[in-house]
Amino acid sequence: MSCINSDDVVTIVSPETHEELLAILEFRWPEHRIPAAEFLDMLGDATPLMRRVLIFHAGSGRTWYNTREVADLLWGLTDEDECDTS
């Protein structure tokens, strides 16, 4: 099941800063709130771990996520500066 209409265009982006990630989310959701069901559907089955982590940290049963909290969570999970590769 997909929430993307056939008229929509999907672009994969790779933000380099937290601010870029927040700007992307706020461009997509200018009201600064993300419908939880829509966002979780967008994650889909391709990223079950990310979906579970988001629900764990942001809470289940929510109707909306704030763009800043999602940006903070996603950036925190992918922040390469905090990963020790040595």
Buried (B, 14 or more C-beta within 10 A) or exposed (E): EEEEEEEEEEEEEEBEEBEBBBBBBBEEBEEEBBBBEBBBBBBBEEEEEBBEBBBEEBEEEBEBBBBEBBBBBBBEEEEEEEEEEE
